[in-house]
């Protein structure tokens, strides 16, 4: 009797933590630890900072509760060998301290993947958490766009960073000759905000929620609005691609073909409108310079790479002959990964991921989410460098492989 009561309490506690984690996943409130290796040429760099986020605490709690699943997963010899190689690569890193922190983040994301791929998650809890996260973020983003500065107050506790129109480096958009700040929400940049909710959009779009149609439509609407008002061209183009591909996949099977066509037409029209807004005219040139730097770095460290999380430290040694750029990684997750771990380990990991996910090639869930990941990852870095986006990969791709979710 006592064991049954304890088990019920534990299950209820797990579901509460799970709901909190999913709801707060887009937030980035945390404690920053700026150490000696967090600076490049005397300038403090967030990417090189140890941070304990609220979502880390919640993730650690989930990992502890489901530790048996994690331990069982790490009994796989291939998994142990890959993590051993990651651990070994730290000794060849420019900064082993930075590599150690990144090693921990990889373990954290992998553990979340295992948990979300194995647990019998309650659908109402999952979609309620996702909707609440979309709604909270939409309120923050719209408020920022209306007032043209950060809101702070309660939103500070969600990780909203302070900014206003006079600060240098703030992402802006030009509409009919007028400058507007692009909303950041609780993210480090509007592009990462858009990428995060685009992946959410693709996941929900491909999930069959006939019994929870209200949830589905609300999430699709709020996530679409977040993608649009971010004015992220890459995300909006990927959004168009996802909707068109979904139309071809579901058109013949749909009972309401007019509904599918009209929704796709409306969203496509809205996407085109937001694509016409003008952003940074030097964006492509800057990305080209960063990509060239990554090639130079890969040629300099082809075997070992610069080390996990060490990309910016390695880039600091490469002279930029065009113009001075803010300290930021190459806007391509594949080149970023290769530069950090080297070509052998990098391509080896990509092959293993391809091999394990290939069996889901006919799953609309996997196809749409992979398209988002690939298209946005090819032109940005946030899937590997930012807390919210990185953790979301473990959560959603775990759910994609979860038979209970895949059958929805």
N, C-alpha and C positions, 0 to 999 in steps of 0.2 A: 504493500500500500504506500509506504513511504517513498519507495523508488519511483512508483508511478506518478506521485505528486511532484517529486523533484524533476522527473523527466518532462512533465507538462509545464512546469515553471521555466525550465531551461528552453523548451521549444518556444514559449511565449516571448521570452527574453531575446532569443535569436531573431524572431520575426520583427520585434521592435527595433533591434539594431539594424536589421536588414532594410526595413522601411526608412529609417533615418539615413542610412548609408546611400541608398538609391536617391532619396530626395535631396541630400546635401552634396551629392557627387559633383555637380557643376561649381560648387563653391571652392574657395581657396584660402579660408582663414587658417592661419597657422603661426607658429613661433619660428622666426628666422634666426639662424646662428651664423653670423659672418665671421669666418675664420681667415687665417693667412692666405689660404689658397682661393678665397672668394674674390680676390682682386686681380685685375689685369692692368698693368701699367698704372697702378694707383686708383683705378676705377672699380667700384664695387659692381659685381655681376651676379644677378639673381640666379642664373643658370648654374653657378658654381657654389651655391649656398646650401647648407644643410637646413632643411625645413621640416618641421613636424606639423602636419596639417590635421585638422579635425577629422578629415576623411581617412587619414592614416590611422588614427586612434580607433575609429569604427572598423576599418579594415582589419587591424590587428585583433580586435575583439572577435570578428567573424572567423579569422584564421585560427584563433585559439579554440573557439567552440568546435570548429570542424577540422581540428588538427589531425584526426584519424584519416580523413580523406587526403590531406596533404602528405602525410607520411607514406600512405599507400602509393600515391602518385610518384613520390621520389624513390620508390623501390625499383622503378624502371631504370635499367642500366643506361639506356640512351639519354634519359633526362639527367641522370647523375653525371654522365660523361660531358654533356654540354655545359652544365653548371661548373664542372671542374675546369673546363677550358676557359669559361668566363672568369673564374676565380684566378686561374693561372695568368690570364692576360693582365690582371692588375699589377703584376710584378714588372710588366713591360710598359706600364703607363707613365706618362709624363708626371702626373700627380696621382699616386695610389690612393690618397685620401678621397679624391673626387670619384675615382673608379669604385671604391668600396661603397660609397653612397648609392651610386648607380646600380651596383650589383644587388644591393638590398631592394631597390625599386623594381628590378627585374623579378626578384623572388616574390615580391608583394603582388605584382600583376599576374605572375604565373599562378600563385596561390588563389587569387580571386577567380582566375579562369577555371581552375579545378573545382572550386566551390560552386560557381554558377553553372558549371556543366554537369554537376552530380546531384545537387539538392532538388527535392520536390518542392519547388517554389509555388506559393499560392499566387494564381494569376491576378486576383484582385489587388493583392499587396504590391505586386510588381508594377502593374499599370497605374495604380494610384501614386506610387513613388515617382514614376516617370512623369506623370501629369503634373504633380506638385512641383517637381524640379523645373519643368517647362514654364509653369505659371509664375513661379517666383522670379525666374530669370527674365521673363517677358516684362514683368512689372519694373524690374531694375533697369532693363535696357530702354524701355519706352520713356521712363522718367529721365534717364540720362540724355536721350535724344531731344526731349522736349525742353529741358533746362540747360542743355549743352555744357554740362559739367557733372562730376560725380555727385551722388546724393549724400553719401556717408550716413551718419546716425546708425540705425539698426543695420543698414546694408554693409557697414564696415565689418560687422560680425559675420558676414557671409564672405568676406574677403574682397570687397570692392576697394579698388585702389583709388587714391585721390588723383584727380586730373581736372584741368580746365582748358579752355581754348588757347590760352597764352603760353602754355607749357610746350617746349620743343619736343618734336618726335611724336606728337599725338596724331593718330590716324584721322584724316578728314576726307570729306567728300564734297564735290562742287555740284550744286543743283541750281541751274539757271543763274549762274554767276555768283551764287552765295555759298560761302563755306559753312559746312556743318561737321561737328564732331561725330564720328561713327561710334555708336554705343559699344562699350566694352563689357557690360554686364558685370559679372564677378570674375571675368577672365583677364588674362594679361594682354590680349589683343582681340579686336573684332573678328579676325580670321579664325582664331581658335574657337571662339564662341560659335561661329557659323559651322565649322567642321564638326564640333561636338553634337550640335542639334541636327545636323544633316545626317549623321550616322544614326541618331535616334529616329529621325524621320524614316530612313530607309528600313530600319528594323521593324517599326510599327506598320509601315506600308505593306510589307511582305507577310506580316502575321495575320492569320485568319481569325478575326475577332467578331464573328457574326453575333455572338451573344453579348459582346461588350462593345457594340458599335459606337456608343456615345463616347466611351473612353478613347477609342481609336480616332474618331473624328476630332475630338478636342486636342489630343496630342499632335495629330497631323497639322491642325490649324495653328496651334501655338508655336510648334517647331518651325513651321513655314514662315511665320511672321518674324521669328528670330533670325532665320537665314536671310530674309529679305532686308531687314533694317540693319543688318551687319554690313551690307553693301560689299560683301566679299565676292569678287567676280568669279574666282575659282570655285567657291562653294555653290554659287548660283548656277554656274554652267554644269557642275556635277549634279545639282538638283534637277535641272532640265533633263540630263541624261538618264537619271534614275527614273523619272516619271515616264519618259518615252519608252524605256526598256520595260518598265512595269506594264505599260499599256499593251505592248506586244505580247508579253507573257500571260496576261490575264484577260485580254479582250475576248477571245473565243469562249472562255469558260465563264465569263461574267453573265449574270442574269440580267443586269441592267447596263447594256453597252453604252447607252446614251449618258448614263451617270459617269462612267469611266472616261468617255470622250470629253464631256463637258468639264469635268474636274481637271483633266490634263490640259485642256485648252486654257482654262482660267489661270491655272498656276503657271503655264508657259508664258502667257501674256504678261502676267505680273512680273515674272523673272526678267523678261526683255526690258520692261520699264526700269527696273532697278539696275540693270546692266548698263543703261545709258548714262548713269551718273559718273562723273569723272573723279578718279582718285589720283594717287601719286603718279605723275607722268614718268618718273624715273624708276618705277617699280621693277620693270623688266630688266633694265640696265643693272640695277643693284643686284638682282637675283643672278644675272649673268656673271657679275664679278664674284659673287659668293660661290657660284658653281665652279668657276675657274680656280678659285682658291682651294676648293675641295679636291680638284684634280691634282693640283700641285702637292697637296698634303698626302694624297693617296700614293703618289709617285715617290714621295719622301719616306713614307712609312707603309709600304705595301704589305708586309708580312704581319707585323704585330699591331699595326694601327697606332693611334696616339693614346688609346686607352678608353674604357667606358666613361662617358661623360666628359672626356677631355678635349673635345673638338675645339672649343673656343680657345683653350690654352695653346693648342697646336696652331690655330689660325693666327694667333698673336705674333707668331714668328714668321708669318708670310706677309711680305710687303704688298700693299695694294697700290698699284701705279695709276689708278684712275681717279679715285677720290676717297676721302675718309668715310667709312661706314660705321654705324652703331655696331657694337659688339653683338653679333647674332650668328646662329649656325646657318649652314647652307640650307636653302629652302627645297630640300629633297631628302626624304627620310632614308632612301636606299643608299645614296652617296654618304649621308651622315653616318649610317651604320657601318658601311665599309671602311670609312676613314677611322672610325673608333676601334674596330676590332680586327681590321685587316681583311684581305680578300679571301683567304682560305676559310677562316671561321665565319666570316660574313656570308659568303655564298653557301657554306655548309648549313648554316642556320636557315637561310632562305629556302634551301632545298628540302630540309626536314619539315618546315612549315608547309611548303607546297605539297609534299608527299602526304602529310597528315590531314590536310584540308581538302585534298583533291576529291575525296569520296563525297564531299558535299557539293560537287559541281552542278548538280541538278536541283539543288535547294534554292528557291527564290530568296530565302532569308540570307543565305551566304552570298549569292550572286550580287544582290543589291548592296549589301554592306561592304563587300570586297571592292565593288566599283567605287564607292565613296572613299574607302581607305586608300585605294590606289591613285585615283585622280587627285584627291586633295594632298595626299602624301608625296606625290610627284612634284608638287609646286609649293610645299610648305614643310615645316619641321615639327609642328606641335604634337603630332602623334607620339613622338619619342622624347620630347623635351619638357612638356607641360603636364602638371599633375592631373588635371581633370581629364584631358584627352587620353593620356597614357593609361590611367586606371579604367577608363571607359572601354578600351580595347579588350582588357581582360574580362570585363563584365559581359559585354555584348557578344563577343566571340565565344565565350563560355556558354551563354544562353543559346546561341546558334547550334552548338553541339549537344545541347540538352534535349533528349528525346521528348520529354514532356512539353517543352516550349515549341520544338520543331513540329509537333503534331497539331498545334493550334491552328 
